[in-house]
Each structure stands twice: as C-alpha cells, then as structure tokens.
C-alpha cells in the first residue's frame, strides 16, 4: 500500500473533481460538501456530492439544499459518503429514494515509479484525434454522446493549466474492446471510465489499461496514479502491481423508479437567462442644468 498523507488524499479528491470541471462542469462548495455539477451531461458519474462532515443539527437542511440545487436542473445526482457513513445522513437520503450501494467504492493509488514495471502484453495505446468518437461510445447513452464528445475534444486539445488528458484504447486484433481516460491534474494522474466491451469482459482488459497507462507514463511527470472502483476483482488484480486502497466511500444513488421529486432528465435546455446582446453606452457625468439668463 502506498504511503499517503491527508494532503495526498486531498490532492486525489481534487483530481476527481477537476476531471468533471475539465469537461465543462463546476463545483459549488458548501461547508458540508462540494456539489460537483455538469449541467449539460446529467449522468450521476459527473454530478455528485462529495460529502465531508455534516453536523447533526444541519443534516436535513443540507440534504434539502443539495437536492434543490440538482433537481432545479433536472439532474439526478449521487452522494459520496465517507465510510463508515453517517447512519442518520444515510437514513435522510433513503427517505428521498437514494439507495445504499451493495459494496463501497475503493480509491486505489500507486506510486508513479516505473523502473520495475512491465508494460501489458495486450495492445493498449493512446487514442488518436480521429478516434475520440470511438472512445466516447464506450461510456454514454446515445443522447449524451455528442455533448461528451465535444467536451472531450475541448479538454484534450485545450487543457487547463497543469492538466493533461489522454484517451486510451485497448485493441484486440485491431478492434477496440476497451477504453479509458487518463487525466493528470497537478501531481496526480487519475484513471477514469475504464470500460470493457461486453464480449471482452473477464479477460483482464481493465487491468491491462491501468498497467499500460502507468508503465507508458503518458500523463507526464506525476507522483501517483489513482482510480476508484467497486469491482473487487479489479482491486485483487491491481494490488500485486503496487496499487493499494487509500480511502473508501459509499455512493448513494437514486433508484430508477424513484418518484419523490418530479425529475425529468432530458436534453440540456440552456441557461434560463442570457446577457443582452448589446448594452447602451455608459452614461457619463451629467452636466448641471443651465438656466437661461
């Protein structure tokens, strides 16, 4: 297990938030949590509440305030509660239709040292600009794909300061069977949205993507690599190559048939207010009225 400090964990969480910000999202910071939001891609993976500590006398107000933020935007968020989760807060979320996960999400990290690493024997490489649509096709439903593709194209070609994006493809006989996103922010390189085609699952492609990304050092100079997963098999496969758990959280999500609120997730409708196209010229100081005489 890599040695990590509280400062290291903060950097890991910051990279996870920046992943959403780099795709066009934003964060609203409260004293109890950060509301990570992407209004144009209403997927729970890009819309989540990173919960910190919620005092007992603020739990109900906090949940209502957080839900109001997302429901006004027709978004179904998820809530990330650190483990062991606060049972009172979990009960409050349950009253609104949020379900406790079957297993916690484990955040894994590994040092970036590559001297002893052996690249995967499988064919894994960075995707070319013309292959971004192939990468995006692994993750989203049809209606969200154009927005994600546009956001990914902007992020890859116009990254923010101290940020780098590397889309990855796993190929079997030249056919894409796995994909992932390598995202560097500051000293941390996160691996996100690692997905395998149904026909290739159970063959080790997710592990190969992670190993290849770390061995290839495509993110540039970093201190550590991280990823979050609730798949125990992936944790077991990555621990022998240096990845270890650094923290866990429970991801509470809304049941598909939850009807506590009238939520209808549809295509983005755009902002409800726009600045005027033209502004009148700024008025200068008024001259005093002059009386004839």
C-alpha positions as CSV (number, residue, x, y, z in Angstrom):
1,X,0.0,0.0,0.0
2,X,1.4,3.4,-0.9
3,X,2.1,5.8,2.0
4,X,-0.3,8.7,1.6
5,X,-1.0,11.7,3.9
6,X,-4.1,13.7,4.4
7,X,-2.7,16.2,1.9
8,X,-2.2,13.4,-0.6
9,X,-5.8,12.4,-0.2
10,X,-6.9,15.9,-0.7
11,X,-4.9,16.0,-4.0
12,X,-6.6,12.8,-5.1
13,X,-10.1,14.1,-4.4
14,X,-9.2,17.4,-6.2
15,X,-8.2,15.5,-9.3
16,X,-11.5,13.7,-9.3
17,X,-13.4,17.0,-9.1
18,X,-11.1,18.6,-11.8
19,X,-12.0,15.7,-14.1
20,X,-15.6,17.0,-14.2
21,X,-14.5,20.7,-14.3
22,X,-12.2,20.0,-17.3
23,X,-15.2,18.5,-19.2
24,X,-17.2,21.7,-18.6
25,X,-18.6,21.2,-15.2
26,X,-18.2,23.2,-12.0
27,X,-18.3,22.8,-8.2
28,X,-20.4,24.6,-5.6
29,X,-18.6,24.5,-2.3
30,X,-20.6,24.4,1.0
31,X,-19.3,24.0,4.5
32,X,-20.5,20.4,4.5
33,X,-19.7,19.3,0.9
34,X,-18.8,20.1,-2.7
35,X,-21.7,19.9,-5.2
36,X,-19.9,18.7,-8.4
37,X,-22.2,19.5,-11.3
38,X,-22.2,19.1,-15.1
39,X,-25.5,20.7,-16.4
40,X,-25.1,19.6,-20.0
41,X,-24.3,15.9,-19.2
42,X,-26.7,14.8,-16.5
43,X,-25.0,11.5,-15.7
44,X,-24.5,10.7,-12.0
45,X,-20.8,10.0,-12.6
46,X,-20.4,13.7,-13.4
47,X,-22.9,15.0,-10.9
48,X,-22.1,14.0,-7.3
49,X,-22.0,15.4,-3.8
50,X,-18.6,14.9,-2.2
51,X,-19.8,14.9,1.5
52,X,-17.5,16.0,4.2
53,X,-18.7,16.3,7.8
54,X,-22.4,17.3,8.4
55,X,-23.3,18.4,12.0
56,X,-26.3,16.6,13.4
57,X,-28.5,19.7,13.5
58,X,-27.7,20.6,9.8
59,X,-28.4,17.2,8.1
60,X,-31.9,17.7,7.0
61,X,-31.2,21.3,5.8
62,X,-28.1,20.1,4.0
63,X,-29.8,17.3,2.1
64,X,-32.7,19.6,1.0
65,X,-30.3,22.3,-0.1
66,X,-28.2,19.9,-2.1
67,X,-31.1,18.2,-3.7
68,X,-32.7,21.5,-4.6
69,X,-29.5,22.5,-6.5
70,X,-29.7,19.4,-8.7
71,X,-33.4,19.0,-9.1
72,X,-33.8,22.6,-10.3
73,X,-31.5,21.5,-13.1
74,X,-33.4,18.2,-13.8
75,X,-30.3,16.2,-12.6
76,X,-30.2,13.0,-10.6
77,X,-27.0,13.2,-8.5
78,X,-25.2,10.7,-6.4
79,X,-23.9,11.3,-2.9
80,X,-20.4,10.1,-1.9
81,X,-20.4,9.5,1.9
82,X,-17.1,8.6,3.6
83,X,-17.0,5.3,5.3
84,X,-18.2,4.4,7.8
85,X,-21.2,6.5,6.6
86,X,-23.2,8.6,9.0
87,X,-26.3,6.4,9.6
88,X,-28.6,9.4,10.2
89,X,-27.5,11.0,6.9
90,X,-27.9,7.7,5.2
91,X,-31.5,7.5,6.5
92,X,-32.2,11.0,5.4
93,X,-31.1,10.1,1.8
94,X,-33.2,6.9,1.9
95,X,-36.3,9.0,2.6
96,X,-35.7,10.7,-0.8
97,X,-35.2,7.4,-2.6
98,X,-31.4,7.1,-2.5
99,X,-30.1,3.6,-2.2
100,X,-27.1,2.4,-0.2
101,X,-24.6,0.6,-2.6
102,X,-24.1,-3.2,-2.3
103,X,-20.4,-2.5,-1.7
104,X,-18.2,0.6,-1.1
105,X,-16.1,2.3,-3.7
106,X,-12.4,1.8,-3.1
107,X,-9.9,4.6,-4.1
108,X,-6.7,2.9,-5.1
109,X,-3.3,4.6,-5.6
110,X,0.2,3.6,-6.7
111,X,3.4,5.5,-6.8
112,X,4.5,6.6,-10.2
113,X,7.9,4.9,-10.2
114,X,8.1,2.8,-13.4
115,X,11.5,1.3,-13.1
116,X,10.2,-2.2,-12.2
117,X,7.1,-2.0,-14.4
118,X,6.5,-4.3,-17.4
119,X,4.0,-2.9,-20.0
120,X,1.0,-5.1,-20.6
121,X,1.4,-7.6,-23.4
122,X,-2.1,-6.6,-24.7
123,X,-2.4,-3.8,-27.2
124,X,-3.2,-0.6,-25.3
125,X,-2.3,2.8,-26.6
126,X,-3.4,6.5,-26.6
127,X,-6.3,7.2,-29.0
128,X,-5.7,9.5,-31.9
129,X,-7.8,12.6,-32.5
130,X,-9.9,10.8,-35.1
131,X,-10.7,8.0,-32.5
132,X,-12.3,10.2,-29.8
133,X,-15.8,9.2,-31.0
134,X,-14.8,5.6,-30.6
135,X,-13.6,6.2,-27.0
136,X,-16.8,8.2,-26.1
137,X,-19.0,5.4,-27.5
138,X,-18.0,3.2,-24.6
139,X,-19.4,5.3,-21.9
140,X,-22.6,7.2,-22.6
141,X,-26.1,6.7,-23.9
142,X,-26.9,8.0,-27.3
143,X,-28.4,11.3,-26.3
144,X,-25.4,12.3,-24.1
145,X,-22.7,11.3,-26.6
146,X,-22.5,14.4,-28.8
147,X,-22.1,16.6,-25.7
148,X,-19.5,14.3,-24.2
149,X,-17.6,14.1,-27.4
150,X,-17.5,17.9,-27.8
151,X,-16.4,18.3,-24.1
152,X,-13.7,15.7,-24.5
153,X,-12.4,17.3,-27.7
154,X,-12.0,20.6,-25.9
155,X,-10.3,19.1,-22.9
156,X,-7.8,17.1,-25.0
157,X,-6.8,19.9,-27.3
158,X,-7.2,22.9,-24.9
159,X,-6.5,21.6,-21.4
160,X,-6.5,23.9,-18.3
161,X,-3.3,24.8,-16.6
162,X,-1.4,21.9,-15.1
163,X,-3.8,19.4,-16.7
164,X,-3.4,16.7,-19.4
165,X,-5.9,14.3,-21.0
166,X,-5.0,11.0,-22.7
167,X,-7.9,8.9,-24.0
168,X,-6.9,5.2,-24.1
169,X,-8.0,2.3,-26.3
170,X,-7.5,-1.4,-25.8
171,X,-7.3,-3.3,-29.1
172,X,-7.8,-7.0,-29.9
173,X,-6.8,-7.8,-33.5
174,X,-7.2,-4.1,-34.3
175,X,-10.8,-4.0,-32.9
176,X,-11.4,-1.6,-29.9
177,X,-12.6,-3.7,-27.0
178,X,-11.8,-1.4,-24.0
179,X,-11.4,2.3,-23.3
180,X,-10.4,4.6,-20.5
181,X,-9.4,8.2,-19.8
182,X,-6.1,9.1,-18.2
183,X,-6.3,12.6,-16.6
184,X,-3.5,14.4,-14.9
185,X,-4.1,17.3,-12.6
186,X,-1.1,18.6,-10.6
187,X,0.8,15.6,-9.1
188,X,-2.0,13.1,-9.6
189,X,-2.9,11.1,-12.7
190,X,-6.4,9.6,-12.4
191,X,-7.8,6.7,-14.5
192,X,-11.5,7.2,-15.2
193,X,-14.3,5.5,-17.1
194,X,-12.4,2.3,-17.7
195,X,-14.9,0.2,-19.7
196,X,-14.7,-3.1,-21.5
197,X,-17.0,-4.2,-24.3
198,X,-19.4,-7.0,-23.1
199,X,-17.8,-9.5,-25.5
200,X,-14.4,-9.0,-23.9
201,X,-15.2,-8.8,-20.2
202,X,-13.5,-11.1,-17.7
203,X,-10.3,-11.2,-19.8
204,X,-8.2,-8.7,-17.9
205,X,-8.6,-5.7,-20.2
206,X,-9.2,-3.2,-17.3
207,X,-6.1,-4.3,-15.5
208,X,-4.1,-4.1,-18.8
209,X,-5.3,-0.5,-19.4
210,X,-4.2,0.5,-15.9
211,X,-0.8,-1.2,-16.2
212,X,-0.2,0.3,-19.6
213,X,-1.1,3.8,-18.6
214,X,1.3,3.7,-15.6
215,X,4.1,2.0,-17.5
216,X,3.8,4.2,-20.5
217,X,4.0,7.4,-18.4
218,X,1.7,9.1,-20.9
219,X,0.4,11.6,-18.3
220,X,3.9,13.1,-17.9
221,X,5.6,13.7,-14.6
222,X,3.3,12.8,-11.7
223,X,3.7,11.5,-8.1
224,X,1.0,8.8,-8.2
225,X,-1.7,7.1,-10.2
226,X,-5.2,6.6,-8.8
227,X,-8.6,5.1,-9.7
228,X,-11.8,4.4,-7.9
229,X,-13.7,1.2,-8.3
230,X,-16.3,-1.0,-6.7
231,X,-15.2,-4.1,-8.6
232,X,-13.4,-6.4,-6.1
233,X,-11.8,-8.4,-8.9
234,X,-10.0,-5.3,-10.2
235,X,-8.7,-4.5,-6.7
236,X,-7.3,-8.0,-6.4
237,X,-5.6,-7.8,-9.8
238,X,-4.0,-4.4,-9.2
239,X,-2.7,-4.9,-5.6
240,X,0.2,-7.2,-6.8
241,X,1.4,-4.4,-9.1
242,X,1.6,-1.7,-6.4
243,X,-2.0,-0.3,-6.1
244,X,-3.4,-0.2,-2.7
245,X,-6.5,1.3,-1.0
246,X,-6.2,4.8,0.4
247,X,-9.8,5.6,1.2
248,X,-13.3,4.3,0.7
249,X,-16.7,5.9,0.2
250,X,-20.3,4.8,-0.3
251,X,-22.0,6.1,-3.4
252,X,-25.8,6.6,-2.8
253,X,-27.8,6.8,-6.0
254,X,-31.5,7.2,-6.8
255,X,-33.4,4.2,-7.7
256,X,-34.5,4.3,-11.4
257,X,-38.2,4.3,-10.4
258,X,-37.8,7.0,-7.6
259,X,-40.6,9.5,-7.8
260,X,-40.1,11.6,-4.7
261,X,-39.5,14.6,-7.0
262,X,-40.8,15.4,-10.5
263,X,-37.4,14.8,-12.2
264,X,-37.3,14.5,-16.0
265,X,-33.8,14.2,-17.3
266,X,-33.7,15.3,-20.9
267,X,-31.5,17.2,-23.3
268,X,-29.9,20.4,-21.9
269,X,-32.2,23.4,-22.3
270,X,-29.5,26.0,-22.0
271,X,-29.4,28.8,-19.5
272,X,-32.7,30.5,-18.4
273,X,-31.1,33.9,-18.6
274,X,-28.8,35.4,-21.1
275,X,-27.0,38.8,-21.1
276,X,-28.4,41.3,-23.6
277,X,-26.7,41.2,-27.0
278,X,-25.8,44.9,-26.8
279,X,-25.7,47.3,-23.9
280,X,-26.5,51.0,-24.1
281,X,-23.4,53.3,-23.9
282,X,-22.4,54.1,-20.4
283,X,-23.8,57.4,-19.3
284,X,-21.1,59.9,-18.3
285,X,-21.5,62.5,-15.6
286,X,-24.4,64.7,-16.1
287,X,-23.8,68.4,-16.7
288,X,-25.8,70.7,-14.3
289,X,-28.9,72.2,-15.8
290,X,-28.2,75.8,-17.1
291,X,-30.8,78.4,-16.6
292,X,-31.2,81.0,-19.4
293,X,-30.3,84.5,-18.4
